[in-house]
Amino acid sequence: MRKAALQMGVIVLVASVPLTAVALLIDWFPEPASTAADDVDLLYDVLLIISVPIFVLVMTVVIYTVVRFRARPGDEGDGQPIHGNVRLEIVWVAIPTVLVTAISAYAWVVLDNQEDERPDTMQVNVRAGQFAWRFEYLERGGPPVRSNELYLPKGRPVEFSLRSVDVIHSFWVPEFRIKQDVVPGIVTKTQTIPDREGDYNVVCAELCGLGHSTMRQQVHVIGRERFAGWIDSRRRVLAAATPEPGREIFTSYGCAGCHTLQDAGSAADTGPSLDGLAEVYDKRNPRLSLRDYIRQSTVDPQALVVRGFRPDGMPANYGEQLSRAEIDTLTEYLARTSGSSSGRETAGLRPASGPR
Ligand code: CUA
């Protein structure tokens, strides 16, 4: 028994060193772009240094035992039953307890540093909805600024307040090393200080529906002066633009995450294109008016499914998410804008339950 323990000990020592080294050499994360990134990466390395040898230890004991103590021809029964070894039990409870407590304390310190209150923190509201992000800036000197793309000034702390309009999403910017769940009904927060200019991805890291993989947008980290200029120009654009409540609904409830519509600046293709809809809709169902067709497709998307698209592709709860007035506004908007451009022919329609 002693010899077996010694052999396993040697295997663990010899295998742990190169495997830990390999784990540390792998680039697990993209190039860092926030002040917290170094701390997070160091924490991750420490976790590797602790967990790789433990993994090697467990695998060594398992594999060694299976090979060395396997049943051989002529072996009968299970051998002597073993139970009750107080010293061993204390050891295998105490070591994991100490390790996990120490790791938790260290991780807590790293997170606490990242969440320090800082002067001059910029507030950004993030609204997540299937399958798009919307950003709203509450900056001094003017009305709130809304945008589908996230612009951040380099070097300035920013706090994100995250809200969901439907299901659970997760706000993840790998380069900033931040990830925070976005949960319907509560406001979650996360913060960062971007410290490198560049374009990175805002990625949804929680499976949230068919378009989950398309739920990514850009974050642009730019110089402070350029950022101030961008805020000003957004304000001018928003002030000059005639308010278009229909477009607002279309983009803020995530329609733009799946459907192409030139007027709303979207080019997604998870769902059928809405450009040119007015030209093709009556081939799909001559008995409905364009407006009734749009309304039905919004609240009951499975009633008529465009060929080539999945019947369950669109959330079926817009009838509850949107008020009656919002549905009217959206219908009017789509009826007005969807006929204007040279839409692609999207082929015929079939009842969801009918023959293919
Ligand atoms: Cu939102 Cu995945």
Residues whose N, C-alpha, C, O or C-beta is under 5 A from the ligand:
A	BS01	CUA	I168 H169 C204 A205 E206 L207 C208 H212 M215
